[in-house]
């Protein structure tokens, strides 16, 4: 199925082009270029154009399993900060964000919700200490031509024993 058949009615031309690119990704270079080009309009496209629910649903799942929302939490693949915003709505106090595109992190920084933003690639070893976070979440990164299951080992390494990790997987 090509990307153009997945574009909902009412999505403007620029957003439709970016969505088509997302659905047609074939390489890491294409993925990097897409998120570089998409950073400024990503939230409007995903929330308004697509009614994107994953950040809210994953943050709901994490919040339902966490008592101490003041413990350090990492939003992995934070992008522009949609999941971090959802976490703050649940009362999470200390959130760090990790993403591999500086342009996405710049938008995330504008929300003022992250204590630290880390530019790193989940497909490679992360230069972060083990057991650094009580909780982790990841919404939207485990998808076609983005992040695969090999990243789970590295994410689990970052979470304290007894911690919690909530995530979504897009297999479509």
C-alpha positions as CSV (number, residue, x, y, z in Angstrom):
1,X,0.0,0.0,0.0
2,X,1.5,3.4,-0.9
3,X,1.5,6.4,1.4
4,X,-1.0,8.4,-0.6
5,X,-3.8,5.9,0.1
6,X,-3.4,6.5,3.9
7,X,-3.8,10.2,3.9
8,X,-7.1,11.3,5.4
9,X,-9.4,13.8,3.7
10,X,-8.9,17.4,4.9
11,X,-5.1,17.2,5.5
12,X,-3.5,20.1,3.7
13,X,-1.1,19.7,0.8
14,X,2.2,20.2,2.8
15,X,1.1,17.8,5.6
16,X,-0.1,15.3,3.0
17,X,3.3,15.3,1.4
18,X,5.1,14.8,4.7
19,X,2.7,12.0,5.6
20,X,3.3,10.3,2.3
21,X,7.0,10.5,2.9
22,X,6.5,9.0,6.3
23,X,4.6,6.0,5.0
24,X,7.1,5.5,2.1
25,X,10.3,5.6,4.2
26,X,13.0,3.2,3.0
27,X,16.2,4.3,4.7
28,X,17.6,6.0,7.8
29,X,18.7,9.0,5.7
30,X,15.1,9.4,4.5
31,X,13.8,9.2,8.1
32,X,16.3,11.8,9.3
33,X,15.4,14.2,6.5
34,X,11.6,13.7,7.1
35,X,11.8,14.7,10.8
36,X,14.1,17.6,10.0
37,X,11.5,18.9,7.5
38,X,8.5,18.1,9.6
39,X,9.5,19.5,13.0
40,X,7.7,22.9,12.7
41,X,4.3,21.4,11.6
42,X,4.4,17.9,13.1
43,X,2.0,18.7,16.0
44,X,-0.6,20.3,13.8
45,X,-0.4,17.4,11.3
46,X,-0.6,14.7,13.9
47,X,-3.1,16.2,16.4
48,X,-5.4,18.2,14.1
49,X,-5.0,16.4,10.8
50,X,-4.9,12.8,12.1
51,X,-6.3,13.0,15.6
52,X,-3.1,11.3,16.9
53,X,-3.9,9.6,20.2
54,X,-0.7,7.6,20.9
55,X,1.0,10.1,23.2
56,X,-2.1,10.5,25.4
57,X,-2.8,6.7,25.5
58,X,0.8,5.8,26.4
59,X,1.0,8.5,29.0
60,X,-2.3,7.2,30.4
61,X,-0.9,3.7,30.6
62,X,2.2,4.9,32.4
63,X,0.3,7.1,34.8
64,X,-2.0,4.2,35.7
65,X,1.0,2.2,36.9
66,X,3.0,4.9,38.7
67,X,2.5,6.2,42.2
68,X,5.5,8.5,42.5
69,X,5.1,11.0,39.7
70,X,8.0,13.1,41.1
71,X,10.6,10.4,40.1
72,X,12.7,11.0,37.0
73,X,11.0,9.9,33.8
74,X,12.4,9.8,30.3
75,X,10.3,10.4,27.2
76,X,12.1,8.3,24.6
77,X,11.7,9.5,21.0
78,X,10.1,12.6,22.5
79,X,9.9,14.4,19.1
80,X,8.2,17.7,19.6
81,X,7.0,16.9,23.1
82,X,3.5,15.6,22.7
83,X,4.0,12.7,25.1
84,X,5.8,15.0,27.6
85,X,2.9,17.3,27.6
86,X,0.5,14.4,28.3
87,X,2.8,13.3,31.1
88,X,2.7,16.7,32.8
89,X,-1.1,16.5,32.6
90,X,-0.9,13.4,34.8
91,X,1.3,15.2,37.3
92,X,4.7,13.9,36.3
93,X,7.3,16.5,37.6
94,X,10.7,15.6,36.3
95,X,10.8,14.6,32.6
96,X,13.8,14.3,30.3
97,X,13.4,13.9,26.6
98,X,15.5,12.0,24.1
99,X,15.2,12.2,20.3
100,X,17.6,12.0,17.4
101,X,16.6,15.1,15.5
102,X,17.8,18.5,16.8
103,X,14.9,20.2,15.0
104,X,12.3,18.1,16.9
105,X,14.1,18.8,20.2
106,X,14.0,22.6,19.5
107,X,10.3,22.4,19.3
108,X,10.1,20.3,22.4
109,X,12.2,22.8,24.3
110,X,9.7,25.5,23.5
111,X,7.1,23.7,25.7
112,X,9.2,24.2,28.8
113,X,8.4,20.8,30.3
114,X,11.7,18.9,30.0
115,X,14.4,19.3,32.5
116,X,16.9,17.9,30.0
117,X,16.8,17.2,26.3
118,X,19.2,14.6,24.9
119,X,20.0,14.2,21.2
120,X,20.7,10.5,20.7
121,X,19.9,7.7,18.3
122,X,18.0,4.7,19.7
123,X,19.4,2.4,17.1
124,X,22.9,2.9,18.7
125,X,24.1,2.5,22.3
126,X,23.1,5.5,24.3
127,X,25.7,7.3,26.3
128,X,23.6,7.4,29.4
129,X,24.2,5.7,32.8
130,X,22.4,2.5,33.6
131,X,19.4,2.7,35.9
132,X,19.1,6.5,35.5
133,X,15.3,6.7,35.3
134,X,12.5,5.4,37.4
135,X,10.1,5.4,34.4
136,X,10.3,5.5,30.7
137,X,7.8,6.0,27.9
138,X,8.0,5.8,24.1
139,X,5.2,6.8,21.8
140,X,5.5,6.7,18.1
141,X,9.1,5.6,17.7
142,X,8.6,1.8,17.2
143,X,7.4,2.0,13.6
144,X,8.3,1.3,10.0
145,X,11.8,2.5,9.1
146,X,12.3,4.1,12.5
147,X,13.2,2.0,15.6
148,X,13.0,-1.7,15.9
149,X,13.0,-4.1,18.8
150,X,16.8,-4.1,19.3
151,X,16.4,-0.7,21.1
152,X,14.4,-2.3,23.9
153,X,17.5,-3.7,25.5
154,X,19.1,-0.3,25.7
155,X,15.9,1.3,27.1
156,X,15.5,-1.4,29.7
157,X,19.1,-0.7,30.8
158,X,18.2,2.9,31.5
159,X,15.2,2.0,33.8
160,X,15.7,1.3,37.5
161,X,14.9,-2.2,38.7
162,X,11.2,-2.2,39.5
163,X,10.6,0.7,37.2
164,X,7.9,0.9,34.5
165,X,8.2,1.3,30.7
166,X,5.1,2.1,28.6
167,X,5.3,2.2,24.8
168,X,3.4,1.9,21.6
169,X,4.2,-0.1,18.4
170,X,2.8,0.9,15.0
171,X,2.9,-2.2,12.8
172,X,0.7,-0.8,10.0
